Amino acid sequence: MKLKVCGMRDPDNAREMVEGIHPDWMGLIFYPKSPRFVDDHSAAAIKALPVDKVGVFVNASLTEILHKIVLFGLKAVQLHSGESVAFVEELRQKTNVLIFKVFSVNEEIDWKSMEPYLENIDYFLFDTFTEAYGGSGKTFNWEILLDYPFEKPFLLSGGLGLENIAAIKALDSKIPQMAGVDINSKFEMEPGMKNLDLISRFRRDI
Ligand SMILES: O=C(O)c1ccccc1NCC(=O)[C@H](O)[C@H](O)COP(=O)(O)O
């Protein structure tokens, strides 16, 4: 199962995480209102680390996203707001990084509304709905995902912690398209600072 650790912004904490845990992806949040917002200076330091970086964007312009891809050597972008199909299509044409399209889950998922994105994205990412866009620390009702109708792989996110490991594995065994998990606030000492011991345990047992 692939592992994305999101919301890193401290270069030393990020380096220790890469060296000790070797996640598949590290998420850098370029949304100024997030308590995990990474400034350009820290992102530049993190750029040198040997891990694939995912830029997380909320209501960002195409110009900003493309600029950050080049500036910080991003390997993927996570579109975390209501980006239109046309926006995603244009992004796909202008860059060759992976595209993760987030769907925030409240009570239901409208599978039909996801369909037009299929040809221009690499992964869907399901997160728990919150007015703050992400980092809610809460899980959603994963039963909904048992009806997942596409072949496109997806990542599970939203409030994942050590206490969810058994349930995550059970879900993974039922849905072949579930490619991995995205962890964040349940592994923090403070916003943006990860507890590497907790993440190691998660990595070992997942
Ligand atoms: O984490 C944030 O502060 C955040 C804010 C705005 C948009 C996205 C954000 N996080 C992106 C992620 O991919 C998180 O890992 C995801 O929302 C799950 O977070 P959590 O519920 O804390 O596990």
PDBQT file of the ligand as one rigid body, heavy atoms in Angstrom, charges set to zero:
ROOT
HETATM    1  O1  LIG A 301      -4.000  19.575   6.299  1.00  0.00    +0.000 OA
HETATM    2  C1  LIG A 301      -4.365  20.715   6.023  1.00  0.00    +0.000 C 
HETATM    3  O2  LIG A 301      -4.198  21.659   6.803  1.00  0.00    +0.000 OA
HETATM    4  C2  LIG A 301      -5.026  20.984   4.709  1.00  0.00    +0.000 A 
HETATM    5  C3  LIG A 301      -5.652  22.210   4.537  1.00  0.00    +0.000 A 
HETATM    6  C4  LIG A 301      -6.244  22.517   3.339  1.00  0.00    +0.000 A 
HETATM    7  C5  LIG A 301      -6.239  21.614   2.303  1.00  0.00    +0.000 A 
HETATM    8  C6  LIG A 301      -5.620  20.386   2.454  1.00  0.00    +0.000 A 
HETATM    9  C7  LIG A 301      -5.026  20.035   3.657  1.00  0.00    +0.000 A 
HETATM   10  N1  LIG A 301      -4.462  18.788   3.839  1.00  0.00    +0.000 N 
HETATM   11  C8  LIG A 301      -4.345  17.892   2.749  1.00  0.00    +0.000 C 
HETATM   12  C9  LIG A 301      -4.214  16.460   3.004  1.00  0.00    +0.000 C 
HETATM   13  O3  LIG A 301      -3.956  15.721   2.040  1.00  0.00    +0.000 OA
HETATM   14  C10 LIG A 301      -4.488  15.842   4.343  1.00  0.00    +0.000 C 
HETATM   15  O4  LIG A 301      -3.614  14.776   4.494  1.00  0.00    +0.000 OA
HETATM   16  C11 LIG A 301      -5.932  15.365   4.404  1.00  0.00    +0.000 C 
HETATM   17  O5  LIG A 301      -6.776  16.474   4.414  1.00  0.00    +0.000 OA
HETATM   18  C12 LIG A 301      -6.220  14.500   5.667  1.00  0.00    +0.000 C 
HETATM   19  O6  LIG A 301      -5.878  15.167   6.827  1.00  0.00    +0.000 OA
HETATM   20  P1  LIG A 301      -6.235  14.547   8.285  1.00  0.00    +0.000 P 
HETATM   21  O7  LIG A 301      -7.711  14.494   8.376  1.00  0.00    +0.000 OA
HETATM   22  O8  LIG A 301      -5.608  15.478   9.232  1.00  0.00    +0.000 OA
HETATM   23  O9  LIG A 301      -5.622  13.182   8.331  1.00  0.00    +0.000 OA
ENDROOT
TORSDOF 0
